[in-house]
Amino acid sequence: MNKTFAKLGAIALMGLTVIPALAQTDKKAEGPTCPACKMVLSAKKSDKTTVAVQLKKGGKVMYCCAHCKMDPKIVVKTKSKGDTKM
């Protein structure tokens, strides 16, 4: 009977350590995150993601929400009203 409880305890302990590690791995696979609000950046502009940002110079343009206070260096400058530099 003690062996049964020991096995159950070992299984429970493995579950508590492995499952959170897998959850963190899935989160990284979604894509880059905004340095200000930690939201996952979108590859396409939508109603929720309206601000064009570039995490590194010459890098891919991604979109984030307008509510966070981003560093002005990463926000892509606009040519005219409504147009974004791509």
JOQUI-V688746 format. One record per residue. N is the residue number from 0. SS is DSSP state (h for helix, s for strand, l for the rest). D_LAST is the distance of its C-alpha to the last C-alpha in Angstrom with 1 decimal. Layout:
BEGIN
{{N/SS/D_LAST} {N/SS/D_LAST}}
END
This chain:
BEGIN
{{0/l/66.6} {1/h/65.2} {2/h/63.3} {3/h/61.7} {4/h/60.5} {5/h/59.3} {6/h/57.2} {7/h/55.8} {8/h/54.9} {9/h/53.2} {10/h/51.1} {11/h/50.1} {12/h/49.2} {13/h/47.0} {14/h/45.3} {15/h/44.6} {16/h/43.0} {17/h/41.1} {18/h/39.5} {19/h/37.6} {20/h/36.3} {21/h/35.0} {22/h/33.3} {23/h/31.4} {24/h/30.2} {25/h/28.9} {26/h/26.8} {27/h/25.0} {28/h/24.3} {29/l/22.1} {30/l/19.1} {31/l/18.0} {32/s/19.2} {33/l/18.3} {34/l/20.4} {35/l/21.6} {36/l/22.6} {37/l/22.7} {38/l/21.1} {39/s/19.5} {40/l/15.7} {41/s/14.4} {42/l/11.9} {43/l/11.7} {44/l/11.8} {45/l/15.5} {46/l/18.3} {47/l/18.9} {48/l/15.5} {49/l/13.7} {50/s/12.3} {51/s/8.9} {52/s/10.1} {53/s/9.7} {54/l/13.4} {55/l/13.5} {56/l/12.1} {57/l/10.0} {58/l/10.2} {59/l/8.6} {60/s/6.7} {61/s/9.8} {62/s/11.5} {63/s/14.9} {64/l/17.5} {65/l/18.0} {66/l/21.5} {67/l/21.2} {68/l/21.4} {69/l/18.6} {70/l/18.6} {71/l/16.6} {72/l/15.5} {73/l/13.2} {74/s/11.7} {75/l/8.3} {76/l/9.6} {77/l/9.5} {78/l/10.1} {79/l/12.9} {80/l/14.4} {81/l/12.5} {82/l/9.2} {83/l/6.2} {84/l/3.8} {85/l/0.0}}
END
